[in-house]
């Protein structure tokens, strides 16, 4: 397994940032242990560069002619190993060396054809796309594992996606420029590409989960047979007799939802809130968008149905940090053998100052998609979230972006981080 070359830079002029990134990539490609013949590029830019997206792609493609396939998108922030770029012009690029018969770049112009058996897929999507949740679920059904990972492009104005497929025989690709707006794009991976992915939640339940016993569209009126509004006010320890205090508490509160077990019994053993007081992996966090005092109801930014589990929650920095460390530790534990060769043990035991990406970690590269409301500001300082990832996961090639919604499995999440690593054969 060879490490994926990667680079990142910020500069008011995109040409200068691109030059800095290219210098990093070329230096790494000349090093032992790094991939020297990559074929797939993952490109993420901040929204400061959105208007120049086509120029950036054209320039990088010309400078890296050996790269046949490109994918990526724009975010209000982007990430790389140990660093975050918010509110500044920046780009990050990672070059993946993967068998060309084990992945396909797709977009609305060049949809994923029937000739490729997808095992999983990296998804970039436009938040304004109609029926987006249904499209994500449908895409998951087209993969053997049913697992997607990625997120929604984010920006203060224009959002774009990058999608260039090198095998120019894809039907419909034509003379497309490679920069798109709207719909879905990404990379489908075959079974031969080994990936490990985890979702980290950023919210802490206030109490145990309740079962929805009465609901209509997006308004829940009963939880465990009791008026939903009364249940929420009790858990928030507020009263409508003090409307200002109650309003502040409700604005800081969200709900975690989990689907009921299906007719085949799938999900029957799943719980919304674990014994440790944290959300389970199948919980989706949604906003509270209104109250209905007449019906004692709570309106939620999602469609509800009887039988779902619902837990009121609030964003919690310590819970988010602990859960992020947990998922990184789970990935390391899954990849690291019980007995390590001396070279591997030395690399993994290096201090943070001495550590560099090393094949012994078992990770060729990583993609991290986090909520635009997380990042360093949420965790306490500049680049704090990515510093937590580096300390917990180790020093690995990594790129990613801060999204308007995160995708994992067949769900669209909020306030989460989705960490996916490419592993050795």
C-alpha positions in Angstrom: 0.0 0.0 0.0 1.3 3.4 -0.9 0.4 6.7 0.7 -1.8 9.1 -1.4 0.0 12.4 -2.1 -1.9 15.4 -0.9 -1.5 19.2 -0.5 -3.3 22.2 0.7 -2.8 26.0 0.6 -4.4 29.4 1.0 -3.7 32.5 -1.0 -5.8 35.4 -2.3 -4.8 34.4 -5.8 -5.8 30.8 -6.7 -2.8 30.5 -9.1 -0.5 30.9 -6.1 -2.4 28.4 -4.0 -2.4 25.9 -6.8 1.3 26.3 -7.2 1.9 25.7 -3.6 -0.3 22.6 -3.7 1.4 21.2 -6.8 4.8 21.7 -5.2 3.7 19.6 -2.2 2.3 16.9 -4.4 5.4 16.6 -6.6 7.7 16.5 -3.6 5.7 13.7 -2.0 5.4 11.7 -5.3 9.2 11.6 -5.4 9.4 10.1 -1.9 9.6 6.4 -1.1 6.2 5.1 0.2 4.1 7.6 -1.7 2.1 6.7 -4.8 3.9 7.8 -8.0 1.3 6.9 -10.5 -2.1 8.1 -9.1 -5.2 8.2 -11.3 -8.0 9.8 -9.2 -7.9 13.3 -7.8 -10.1 14.6 -5.0 -10.3 18.4 -5.1 -12.0 20.6 -2.5 -12.1 24.4 -2.6 -13.6 27.1 -0.4 -16.4 29.2 -1.7 -14.0 32.1 -2.2 -12.7 30.2 -5.3 -16.2 29.1 -6.5 -16.3 31.6 -9.4 -12.9 30.4 -10.6 -13.7 26.7 -10.3 -13.3 25.9 -14.0 -10.0 27.8 -14.2 -8.7 25.9 -11.2 -9.7 22.5 -12.6 -8.3 23.3 -16.1 -5.0 24.5 -14.6 -4.6 21.5 -12.3 -5.6 19.0 -15.0 -2.9 20.5 -17.3 -0.3 20.4 -14.7 -1.2 16.8 -13.7 -1.9 15.2 -17.1 -1.4 11.7 -15.7 -4.6 12.1 -13.6 -7.5 10.8 -15.6 -10.4 11.3 -13.1 -11.4 14.2 -10.9 -14.1 14.6 -8.2 -14.8 17.1 -5.5 -16.8 20.1 -4.5 -16.9 23.5 -2.7 -17.4 24.2 1.0 -17.6 27.2 3.3 -14.6 25.6 4.8 -12.2 22.8 3.7 -10.0 20.5 5.7 -6.7 18.7 5.4 -4.4 16.9 7.8 -4.3 19.0 11.0 -5.7 22.2 9.4 -9.0 23.9 8.6 -9.6 26.8 6.2 -12.7 28.9 7.0 -13.5 32.3 5.6 -10.4 32.4 3.4 -9.6 31.3 -0.2 -8.0 27.8 -0.1 -7.9 24.5 -1.8 -6.9 20.9 -0.9 -6.1 18.1 -3.3 -5.4 14.4 -2.8 -4.2 12.0 -5.5 -5.4 8.4 -5.1 -3.6 5.4 -6.7 -6.4 2.9 -7.3 -7.0 0.2 -9.9 -8.9 2.0 -12.7 -11.3 -0.9 -13.0 -12.3 -0.4 -9.4 -13.9 3.0 -9.5 -16.0 5.2 -11.7 -16.6 9.0 -11.5 -20.2 9.9 -12.2 -22.4 13.0 -12.5 -25.7 14.1 -13.8 -24.1 14.4 -17.2 -22.3 11.1 -17.0 -24.5 8.9 -14.7 -23.2 5.6 -13.3 -23.8 3.0 -15.9 -25.0 -0.6 -15.6 -21.6 -2.0 -16.5 -20.0 -1.2 -13.2 -20.7 -3.0 -9.9 -20.5 -0.4 -7.2 -19.8 -1.5 -3.7 -19.9 1.9 -2.1 -19.7 5.5 -3.2 -18.4 9.0 -2.3 -21.2 11.5 -2.9 -21.2 15.2 -3.5 -24.6 16.8 -3.8 -26.3 20.2 -4.2 -28.6 21.0 -1.2 -31.2 22.6 -3.5 -31.7 19.4 -5.5 -35.4 18.3 -5.4 -36.2 15.1 -3.5 -32.6 14.9 -2.4 -33.2 12.4 0.5 -34.9 10.1 -1.9 -32.1 10.4 -4.5 -29.5 9.5 -1.8 -31.6 6.5 -0.7 -31.9 5.4 -4.3 -28.2 5.7 -4.9 -27.5 3.6 -1.9 -29.7 0.8 -3.3 -27.4 0.8 -6.4 -24.4 -0.2 -4.3 -23.8 -3.7 -3.0 -23.1 -2.5 0.6 -25.8 0.1 0.7 -23.3 2.5 2.2 -22.6 6.0 0.9 -20.4 8.7 2.4 -19.9 12.4 1.5 -21.9 15.6 1.9 -23.7 18.6 0.5 -21.8 21.4 -1.2 -21.8 24.6 0.9 -21.2 28.2 0.1 -22.4 31.7 0.7 -23.3 32.1 -3.0 -22.4 29.7 -5.8 -21.8 26.0 -5.2 -20.2 23.7 -7.7 -19.0 20.1 -8.0 -16.1 18.6 -9.9 -16.6 15.4 -12.0 -14.3 14.3 -14.8 -14.3 10.7 -16.0 -11.1 9.7 -17.8 -12.6 6.9 -19.9 -14.2 9.2 -22.4 -16.6 6.5 -23.6 -19.1 7.1 -20.9 -22.4 7.7 -22.6 -23.5 11.3 -22.3 -20.3 12.8 -21.1 -19.6 14.5 -24.4 -17.6 17.7 -24.1 -18.7 18.5 -20.5 -16.4 20.9 -18.7 -16.1 18.9 -15.5 -17.7 21.6 -13.3 -21.3 21.2 -12.4 -24.1 22.7 -10.4 -27.1 20.8 -9.0 -27.8 17.1 -8.6 -25.4 14.4 -7.5 -21.8 13.5 -8.5 -19.0 11.5 -7.0 -17.0 8.3 -7.2 -18.4 4.8 -7.1 -15.9 2.2 -5.7 -15.8 -1.5 -6.5 -15.3 -4.2 -4.0 -11.6 -4.2 -4.6 -11.2 -0.7 -2.9 -11.0 -1.3 0.8 -12.7 1.4 2.9 -13.5 1.9 6.6 -16.0 4.6 7.5 -17.5 5.9 10.7 -20.1 8.6 11.7 -19.6 10.9 14.7 -22.5 12.7 16.3 -22.2 16.2 17.8 -25.3 16.2 20.0 -26.0 14.8 23.5 -29.5 13.5 24.4 -31.2 15.2 27.3 -32.8 12.0 28.4 -33.9 8.6 27.2 -35.6 8.2 23.8 -39.3 8.2 23.4 -41.6 6.3 21.0 -43.7 8.5 18.7 -47.3 7.3 19.3 -49.1 10.0 17.4 -47.9 12.2 14.5 -49.0 13.9 11.4 -46.6 14.9 8.6 -43.8 16.7 10.5 -45.6 17.3 13.8 -45.4 14.9 16.7 -48.3 15.2 19.1 -47.7 12.2 21.4 -44.6 10.6 22.8 -45.1 7.4 24.8 -48.8 8.3 24.9 -48.2 11.7 26.6 -48.5 15.1 24.9 -45.2 15.7 23.1 -44.9 19.4 24.0 -45.3 18.6 27.7 -42.6 16.0 27.4 -40.2 18.4 25.8 -40.9 21.2 28.3 -40.4 18.8 31.2 -37.0 17.7 29.9 -35.9 21.2 29.2 -37.1 22.3 32.7 -39.0 25.3 31.3 -42.6 26.4 31.2 -44.7 28.4 28.6 -45.6 30.6 31.5 -42.1 32.1 31.1 -42.1 32.4 27.3 -38.8 34.1 26.8 -36.9 31.5 28.8 -38.8 28.7 27.1 -38.0 30.2 23.7 -34.3 30.3 24.4 -34.2 26.7 25.5 -36.2 25.5 22.5 -33.9 27.3 20.1 -31.0 25.5 21.6 -32.7 22.1 21.3 -32.9 19.6 18.4 -34.3 16.1 18.0 -32.6 12.8 17.3 -34.8 10.5 15.2 -34.5 6.8 14.5 -36.7 4.7 12.1 -38.7 1.8 13.6 -37.7 -1.8 12.8 -38.9 -2.8 9.3 -41.3 -5.6 8.5 -38.4 -8.1 8.3 -37.3 -7.2 11.8 -34.2 -5.3 10.6 -33.2 -2.7 13.2 -35.3 -4.3 16.0 -32.3 -4.4 18.3 -31.1 -0.9 17.6 -31.5 1.8 20.2 -31.5 5.6 19.8 -29.7 6.3 23.0 -27.1 3.9 24.2 -26.4 2.9 27.8 -23.6 5.4 27.9 -26.1 8.2 27.1 -24.9 8.8 23.5 -26.7 8.5 20.3 -26.5 5.3 18.3 -25.2 5.3 14.7 -28.7 5.2 13.1 -29.9 8.4 14.7 -30.5 11.5 12.5 -30.5 14.9 14.1 -33.1 17.4 12.9 -34.2 21.0 13.8 -37.3 21.9 15.8 -39.1 24.3 13.5 -42.2 25.2 15.6 -44.5 24.5 18.5 -48.3 23.7 18.3 -49.7 24.6 21.8 -53.3 23.8 20.7 -52.4 20.1 19.8 -49.5 19.9 22.3 -47.3 19.2 19.4 -43.7 19.8 18.3 -42.9 20.5 14.6 -39.7 18.9 13.3 -37.8 19.5 10.0 -38.5 15.9 8.8 -41.4 13.6 8.1 -42.4 11.6 11.1 -44.3 8.4 11.6 -45.7 6.4 14.5 -43.2 3.9 15.9 -40.1 6.1 15.4 -37.8 6.8 18.4 -37.3 10.5 19.2 -34.9 12.0 21.8 -34.5 15.7 22.5 -30.9 16.8 22.4 -28.5 19.7 22.4 -25.2 20.4 20.8 -22.5 19.6 23.2 -18.8 20.2 22.6 -17.4 17.6 25.1 -19.7 14.9 23.7 -18.7 15.8 20.2 -15.0 15.7 21.0 -15.3 12.3 22.9 -17.3 10.8 20.0 -14.8 12.0 17.4 -12.0 10.4 19.4 -14.0 7.2 19.7 -14.5 6.8 15.9 -10.9 7.5 15.2 -9.9 4.9 17.8 -12.3 2.4 16.3 -10.7 2.8 12.9 -7.2 2.5 14.2 -8.1 -0.6 16.2 -9.7 -2.2 13.2 -6.6 -1.6 11.0 -3.7 -2.1 13.4 -2.7 -5.8 13.9 -2.3 -7.1 17.5 1.4 -7.7 16.9 3.4 -4.9 15.1 6.7 -5.2 13.3 9.4 -2.9 14.8 9.2 -0.5 11.9 5.4 -0.1 12.4 5.6 0.2 16.2 8.3 2.9 15.8 6.2 4.9 13.4 3.0 4.7 15.5 4.9 5.6 18.7 6.5 8.7 17.3 5.7 12.0 19.0 3.4 14.4 17.3 6.4 16.6 16.3 8.2 13.6 14.7 5.2 11.9 13.2 4.6 11.9 9.5 2.2 9.8 7.3 3.6 6.3 7.2 2.3 3.1 5.4 2.6 1.2 8.7 -0.6 3.0 9.9 -2.5 1.0 7.3 -4.1 4.1 5.9 -3.3 5.3 2.4 -5.5 8.3 2.7 -8.7 9.7 4.3 -11.7 11.9 3.6 -13.4 13.8 6.3 -16.8 15.6 5.8 -18.0 17.6 8.7 -20.9 19.9 9.3 -20.3 23.6 8.5 -21.5 24.4 12.1 -18.7 22.3 13.6 -15.0 22.8 12.8 -12.5 24.7 15.0 -14.9 27.4 16.2 -17.2 24.7 17.7 -14.4 22.7 19.2 -12.7 25.7 20.8 -10.1 27.2 18.4 -8.7 27.4 14.9 -8.4 23.9 13.3 -9.3 22.3 16.6 -11.5 19.6 15.0 -8.8 18.4 12.6 -6.2 18.5 15.4 -8.4 16.1 17.4 -8.6 13.8 14.3 -4.8 13.9 13.9 -4.1 13.1 17.5 -6.6 10.3 17.6 -6.2 8.8 14.1 -2.5 9.5 13.5 -0.8 11.5 10.9 -2.3 10.4 7.6 -3.0 12.0 4.2 -6.4 13.6 4.5 -8.7 16.1 2.7 -12.3 17.0 3.1 -14.8 19.9 3.4 -17.4 21.4 5.7 -20.8 20.6 4.3 -24.4 21.8 4.4 -25.4 18.2 5.3 -23.5 15.0 5.7 -24.1 11.7 4.0 -23.5 8.3 5.5 -25.2 5.0 4.7 -28.4 6.0 3.0 -29.1 9.0 5.3 -28.7 12.7 5.2 -27.3 13.9 8.5 -26.7 17.2 10.3 -24.1 18.2 12.9 -22.1 15.1 12.2 -18.6 14.2 10.9 -18.1 11.3 8.4 -14.6 9.9 8.5 -13.6 7.4 5.7 -10.2 5.9 5.2 -8.7 4.0 2.3 -6.9 1.0 3.7 -4.3 -1.4 2.3 -5.1 -4.6 0.4 
